[in-house]
Amino acid sequence: MENKGKKFLINNIVPIVILVMIVMAAPISGLSGGYLVQEMISRLSRNSFLVLSLIIPVVAGMGLNFGIVLGAMAGQLGLIFITDWRIVGMEGIVLAVLISLPIAVLLGILGGYILNKAKGREMITSIIMGFFINGVYQLVVLYGMGNIIPMTNKKIILSRGYGIRNAIDLKNIRQVLDQSMVVKVGEFTVPLFTISIIAALCFFIVWFRKTKLGQDMRAIGQDMEIAKSAGIAVEKTRILSIVISTVLASVGQIIFLQNIGTMNTYNSHEQIGMFSIAAILIGGATAAKASIPNALGGIILFHLMFVISPRAGKELVGSAQIGEFFRVFVSYGIIALTLVLHQWRREQENKAERKKMMDMQLSGGEN
Amino acid sequence: MKTIGARIGVILAMILLGIFLFISGKEHEVFIENKGEKYTPKNAYYILDGEKEIKIKKKKKKREYIKGVNHTIEVRFKDAGGVEKKVVKEFKTKMGQIITINAAMIESDSWLKIEELKSKK
């Protein structure tokens, strides 16, 4: 019984630590329960798609895909084009998705190919790959757009005649998804359409895991060599998992930005990978195991901390800036802590496995 | 061969859907004015595509944004005899055109003025 409790504690140490911090900080912040619930509904609909896009590469054993930044860039390119062409409403959102799809697929293939060359070091490789593609993105957006790629909307072009402005007002598509079907539950406003899209993605992930491809990915995630000897096209399947993740991230970024209503052309995508990964890790996922409850629970915990900590910091020390520092420190600290804990758990498991094998050999020798 | 065909089919369908979305989601600029040749009502009221009713004063011009190709405008005003009139007209928008609707002349044939945009060189 004591062992079970200890195991539960070790397995869920990250969400438990964050929950304790939230429980301690919530009364200090002075924020009402109703306000926090409404904030969580809004933030769940804004971020879930992005965080859920991380699950499939984990299933395929590729760790946490910091390369979702690539997908986010593709989504932003779609949004730049529809803003330039003045396509508004739901049509604008769907067209942005259509434009971003081929770009996300190409970036996903490139990412998957590179990650296949760096087996075992996927996470760090995908971080660096994100930085590299970010450079290419900036070159295209800052120099190519208006110069090579024709742009007509003067509101989004820099005064020199080429390059996109630092911030783009997405008023043409602002909260189109969120406000297309709204339900009032008591005092809370629920964006039903966006939540339906997220629910559809959850069903897709559940269904996908049961398909042949999903089973292949799981087999690769468990042991690549055994999967290879079983006749699974390991490299192709790994590329596919990254392509799916990148495509989902591009759609996720469009959902995210339509909710916010403003796009920071050169920064919006940069933090996405880090924050989405922090959220899924806070939900209890590891680099080898992630599920839908991890993603959704993680978003709630992460954003509760995001909302509460600056106010709690302000109430405690009289400076909201301290709260900001606190949440940045916690979000990056959580990633480091979880990765360390994951490695420690793997070592413990390996140690237990070795001990078991030695015991078996010894007992076999005696017989 | 079958797979390649299916892939080409999907790409073509996506392109067609993209073109449809581009046309149906395109935002157009329309000018509404209240300036008649013989008679101009003091105030005219118009509803574009079933949206909110907007008041336009005598000899004023307003800019509106509408989405897609097919549109309706409903204009309400008092004629020279003080009789309340309500007229509904349909019009189409195309890329590269400036459309001006004259609320004061909505009953005549010259209610709609279409100008082609000149490209800058």
Interface residues (C-beta under 8 A of the other chain):
Chain A: I82 W85 R86 I87 V88 G89 M90 E91 G92 V94 L95 L98 I99 L101 N172
Chain B: M14 L17 G18 L21 F22 S24 G25 K26 E27 Y65 K67
